[in-house]
Amino acid sequence: MIERAGQAMTGDFDQRQWLDRIGYAGSTTPDLATLKAPVTAHATAIAYESIDVLLDRPPSLALGPLQAKMIGHKRGGYCFEQNMLFRAGLRSVGFDVTSLQARVVRGLAIDAPRPMLHMVLRVDLPEGAYLADVGFGNLAPTTALRLVAEEEQETPHETMRFIHMGDELVLQSKLGTNWAHIYRVVMLPRVDAEYEICNWFAATHPESPYLKNMIAARPGPNRTRLTLFNGRFSIRHASGDTERRMLTTREEFGEVFAREFELVFADDELRTAFENMTARASPGGPHPFFA
């Protein structure tokens, strides 16, 4: 069990504060059971959100600022922030973690020519290699997944599987009776400088969806998925039925952030984010990645 009297540290990482933040109080033995439980805990406790980008503040991927933001200030983050923090947590427990990237094909053709702009983690165990990802918006796997093809795997939310496409593994999620593509995992290990480049691109490129849109997501209770894309707040149930509500005022956004995503922003941050969204967002439905 976790020793609460002490403070486990790996470099500048505070393991105790991370575990408290995600509400995990189980074993810290680096085995399969320990891997699966913190994935669920982290994914459900720390919301996916990219409000700093909408505020024209490219996120830092340094461990100190990540902990200050997501642990100290109880904010969320997008894929690079979430999985960088989670990687530090896994390594502090003693897991063998390799950093990978993926090509997002959510809402696109399975073979769409996509850049590697999503961060994922491979964790090697005696049972084999597993994927851990706590940073993919509305369809992040809520448990660790074995990196093998053609094997349906249950999660606390959807059934998922990998299928081969050349040298890449395509992660798919079963939505109703259909399999939806999420991303293609590239099995080549990456270095952190490559994430810095991708993070800068995602946070500053004029066509980045994060620079124009109010985006948040969180796995909810009873296999629900909560998603906010600009004024459209959605709750998707395990049956596939979806409840939708349109938000029109800054106050409504603040209430939904606090109640559904457990995120609280300063008044000036919420005001500026709302103004930037109103000025920049494209008309029409959500981006295909956040459908």
C-alpha positions as CSV (number, residue, x, y, z in Angstrom):
1,M,0.0,0.0,0.0
2,I,1.0,3.7,-0.4
3,E,3.1,5.1,2.5
4,R,1.3,8.3,3.2
5,A,3.7,9.4,5.9
6,G,6.5,9.7,3.3
7,Q,6.8,11.5,0.0
8,A,7.8,9.4,-3.0
9,M,9.7,11.5,-5.5
10,T,11.2,10.7,-8.9
11,G,13.3,13.7,-9.9
12,D,11.0,16.7,-9.4
13,F,7.8,14.5,-9.4
14,D,5.7,14.4,-6.3
15,Q,4.0,10.9,-6.4
16,R,1.9,11.4,-3.3
17,Q,0.3,14.6,-4.6
18,W,-0.4,13.0,-8.0
19,L,-2.0,9.9,-6.3
20,D,-4.1,12.2,-4.1
21,R,-5.2,14.2,-7.1
22,I,-6.5,11.2,-9.0
23,G,-8.0,9.6,-5.9
24,Y,-5.9,6.4,-6.1
25,A,-5.0,4.6,-2.8
26,G,-4.2,1.1,-4.0
27,S,-1.1,-0.9,-4.5
28,T,2.0,0.7,-6.1
29,T,3.6,-2.6,-7.1
30,P,4.4,-2.2,-10.8
31,D,2.1,-4.9,-12.1
32,L,-0.9,-5.2,-14.5
33,A,-3.5,-4.5,-11.9
34,T,-1.7,-1.4,-10.7
35,L,-1.3,-0.2,-14.2
36,K,-5.0,-0.5,-15.1
37,A,-6.4,1.2,-12.0
38,P,-4.5,4.5,-12.2
39,V,-5.4,4.8,-15.9
40,T,-9.1,4.7,-14.9
41,A,-8.5,7.0,-11.9
42,H,-6.4,9.6,-13.8
43,A,-8.7,9.6,-16.9
44,T,-11.8,10.2,-14.8
45,A,-10.3,12.7,-12.3
46,I,-8.4,15.1,-14.6
47,A,-10.5,16.4,-17.4
48,Y,-9.3,16.8,-20.9
49,E,-9.3,20.5,-21.8
50,S,-7.3,23.0,-23.9
51,I,-8.4,26.3,-22.6
52,D,-4.8,27.6,-22.2
53,V,-4.4,27.4,-26.0
54,L,-7.7,29.3,-26.5
55,L,-6.2,31.9,-24.2
56,D,-3.1,32.1,-26.4
57,R,-0.9,30.5,-23.7
58,P,1.0,27.5,-25.3
59,P,1.2,24.9,-22.5
60,S,4.5,24.0,-20.9
61,L,5.5,20.3,-20.9
62,A,8.1,20.7,-18.2
63,L,7.2,18.6,-15.2
64,G,7.1,21.4,-12.6
65,P,4.5,23.5,-14.5
66,L,2.5,20.4,-15.3
67,Q,2.2,19.5,-11.7
68,A,1.4,23.1,-10.7
69,K,-1.3,23.3,-13.3
70,M,-3.0,19.9,-13.1
71,I,-2.3,18.9,-9.5
72,G,-1.9,22.2,-7.6
73,H,-4.5,24.3,-9.5
74,K,-6.7,21.3,-10.4
75,R,-6.8,22.1,-14.0
76,G,-6.9,19.6,-16.9
77,G,-4.9,19.5,-20.0
78,Y,-4.7,18.0,-23.5
79,C,-2.8,14.9,-24.7
80,F,0.9,16.1,-24.3
81,E,0.2,17.5,-20.8
82,Q,-1.9,14.6,-19.6
83,N,0.4,11.8,-20.8
84,M,3.6,13.6,-19.8
85,L,2.2,13.8,-16.2
86,F,0.9,10.2,-16.3
87,R,4.3,9.0,-17.6
88,A,6.0,10.6,-14.7
89,G,3.5,8.9,-12.4
90,L,4.1,5.5,-13.9
91,R,7.8,5.8,-13.8
92,S,7.7,6.8,-10.2
93,V,6.0,3.5,-9.4
94,G,8.6,1.6,-11.3
95,F,6.9,0.8,-14.7
96,D,9.0,0.4,-17.9
97,V,7.4,3.1,-20.1
98,T,8.2,3.9,-23.7
99,S,6.9,7.1,-25.3
100,L,5.1,6.7,-28.6
101,Q,3.0,8.8,-31.0
102,A,-0.2,8.2,-33.0
103,R,-2.0,9.5,-36.0
104,V,-5.5,10.6,-35.2
105,V,-8.2,9.3,-37.6
106,R,-11.3,9.9,-35.4
107,G,-14.1,10.7,-37.9
108,L,-11.8,10.1,-40.9
109,A,-10.9,7.2,-43.1
110,I,-8.8,4.6,-41.5
111,D,-5.9,5.2,-43.9
112,A,-6.2,9.0,-43.9
113,P,-2.7,10.6,-44.3
114,R,-2.3,12.0,-40.9
115,P,0.8,13.5,-39.0
116,M,1.8,12.0,-35.6
117,L,0.3,14.6,-33.3
118,H,-1.0,12.5,-30.4
119,M,1.1,11.2,-27.5
120,V,0.6,7.7,-26.1
121,L,2.5,5.4,-23.9
122,R,3.7,1.7,-24.1
123,V,4.1,-0.1,-20.8
124,D,6.1,-3.4,-20.9
125,L,5.0,-6.0,-18.4
126,P,5.7,-9.8,-18.1
127,E,2.2,-10.3,-19.6
128,G,3.3,-8.2,-22.7
129,A,3.1,-4.7,-24.0
130,Y,0.2,-2.4,-23.0
131,L,-1.0,0.9,-24.2
132,A,-1.8,3.7,-21.7
133,D,-3.4,6.9,-22.8
134,V,-5.2,9.3,-20.5
135,G,-5.2,12.2,-23.0
136,F,-7.5,11.6,-25.9
137,G,-10.6,13.8,-25.3
138,N,-13.9,12.0,-25.7
139,L,-12.6,8.5,-26.4
140,A,-9.5,8.1,-24.3
141,P,-9.3,4.4,-23.2
142,T,-10.2,4.2,-19.5
143,T,-8.0,1.3,-18.8
144,A,-4.7,-0.1,-20.1
145,L,-5.1,-2.0,-23.4
146,R,-3.0,-5.0,-24.5
147,L,-1.1,-4.1,-27.7
148,V,-2.3,-7.0,-29.7
149,A,-4.5,-7.0,-32.8
150,E,-8.0,-8.5,-33.3
151,E,-8.7,-8.9,-29.6
152,E,-11.8,-7.2,-28.2
153,Q,-11.0,-5.6,-24.8
154,E,-13.4,-4.3,-22.3
155,T,-12.9,-1.0,-20.5
156,P,-15.0,0.8,-17.9
157,H,-16.6,2.6,-20.9
158,E,-16.5,1.1,-24.4
159,T,-15.3,-2.2,-25.9
160,M,-12.1,-1.5,-27.8
161,R,-9.7,-3.3,-30.1
162,F,-6.6,-2.9,-32.3
163,I,-6.4,-3.9,-35.9
164,H,-3.4,-3.9,-38.2
165,M,-2.8,-1.4,-40.9
166,G,0.7,-1.9,-42.2
167,D,3.2,-1.4,-39.4
168,E,0.7,0.6,-37.4
169,L,-2.0,-0.6,-35.0
170,V,-5.4,1.2,-35.3
171,L,-7.3,1.7,-32.1
172,Q,-11.0,1.3,-32.5
173,S,-13.9,1.8,-30.2
174,K,-17.3,0.0,-30.5
175,L,-20.0,2.6,-30.5
176,G,-23.3,0.9,-30.7
177,T,-22.8,-1.9,-33.3
178,N,-20.2,0.0,-35.2
179,W,-16.4,0.1,-34.8
180,A,-15.1,3.7,-34.9
181,H,-11.4,4.5,-35.7
182,I,-9.6,6.6,-33.1
183,Y,-5.9,6.7,-34.0
184,R,-3.1,4.7,-35.5
185,V,-0.3,3.9,-33.1
186,V,3.2,4.2,-34.6
187,M,5.5,1.8,-32.7
188,L,8.7,3.8,-33.1
189,P,9.9,5.2,-29.7
190,R,9.9,9.0,-29.5
191,V,12.0,11.6,-27.7
192,D,10.6,14.5,-25.7
193,A,11.8,17.1,-28.2
194,E,9.4,15.6,-30.8
195,Y,6.5,16.3,-28.4
196,E,7.7,19.8,-27.9
197,I,7.5,20.4,-31.6
198,C,4.0,18.8,-31.8
199,N,2.8,20.8,-28.8
200,W,4.0,24.1,-30.3
201,F,2.3,23.2,-33.6
202,A,-1.0,22.3,-31.8
203,A,-0.9,25.4,-29.6
204,T,0.1,28.0,-32.2
205,H,-0.8,27.0,-35.7
206,P,-3.5,29.2,-37.1
207,E,-5.6,26.2,-38.2
208,S,-5.3,24.3,-34.9
209,P,-8.7,23.5,-33.6
210,Y,-7.5,24.2,-30.0
211,L,-6.7,27.8,-30.9
212,K,-10.3,28.5,-32.1
213,N,-12.6,26.3,-30.0
214,M,-13.7,25.7,-26.4
215,I,-13.0,22.0,-25.8
216,A,-13.3,19.8,-22.8
217,A,-14.1,16.1,-22.3
218,R,-14.3,13.6,-19.4
219,P,-15.4,10.0,-18.9
220,G,-18.5,10.1,-16.7
221,P,-20.3,7.6,-14.4
222,N,-22.3,4.7,-15.7
223,R,-20.2,4.5,-18.9
224,T,-21.1,8.0,-20.0
225,R,-18.9,10.4,-21.9
226,L,-19.1,14.1,-21.4
227,T,-18.0,16.4,-24.2
228,L,-18.0,20.2,-24.6
229,F,-17.3,21.7,-28.0
230,N,-18.0,25.4,-28.1
231,G,-21.6,25.8,-27.1
232,R,-22.5,22.1,-27.5
233,F,-22.4,20.1,-24.3
234,S,-23.1,16.4,-24.8
235,I,-23.6,13.4,-22.6
236,R,-23.3,10.1,-24.5
237,H,-24.7,7.0,-22.8
238,A,-23.5,3.5,-23.2
239,S,-26.6,2.8,-25.3
240,G,-25.4,5.3,-27.8
241,D,-28.2,7.8,-27.0
242,T,-26.9,11.3,-26.6
243,E,-28.3,14.2,-24.6
244,R,-27.3,17.6,-25.9
245,R,-27.6,21.1,-24.5
246,M,-26.5,24.4,-26.1
247,L,-24.7,26.9,-23.9
248,T,-25.0,30.5,-24.8
249,T,-23.6,32.6,-21.9
250,R,-20.3,32.8,-20.1
251,E,-22.1,32.0,-16.9
252,E,-23.5,28.7,-18.4
253,F,-20.0,27.7,-19.5
254,G,-18.7,28.4,-16.0
255,E,-21.4,26.3,-14.4
256,V,-20.9,23.3,-16.8
257,F,-17.1,23.5,-16.3
258,A,-17.5,23.4,-12.5
259,R,-20.3,20.8,-12.3
260,E,-19.5,18.4,-15.1
261,F,-15.7,18.7,-15.5
262,E,-14.7,19.9,-12.0
263,L,-12.8,22.8,-13.5
264,V,-12.9,26.4,-12.1
265,F,-11.4,29.3,-14.0
266,A,-10.7,32.8,-12.9
267,D,-13.3,35.3,-14.1
268,D,-10.9,37.0,-16.5
269,E,-9.8,33.7,-18.0
270,L,-13.4,32.5,-18.6
271,R,-14.3,35.9,-20.1
272,T,-11.3,36.0,-22.5
273,A,-11.8,32.3,-23.5
274,F,-15.5,33.0,-24.2
275,E,-14.6,36.1,-26.3
276,N,-11.9,34.3,-28.2
277,M,-14.2,31.3,-28.9
278,T,-16.9,33.7,-30.1
279,A,-14.5,35.5,-32.4
280,R,-12.7,32.5,-33.8
281,A,-14.9,29.4,-33.8
282,S,-16.1,28.2,-37.2
283,P,-19.9,27.7,-37.7
284,G,-21.3,24.3,-37.9
285,G,-20.9,21.0,-36.0
286,P,-18.0,19.9,-33.9
287,H,-14.6,19.1,-35.3
288,P,-14.6,15.4,-36.4
289,F,-12.0,14.5,-33.6
290,F,-14.6,15.6,-31.0
291,A,-17.8,14.4,-32.5
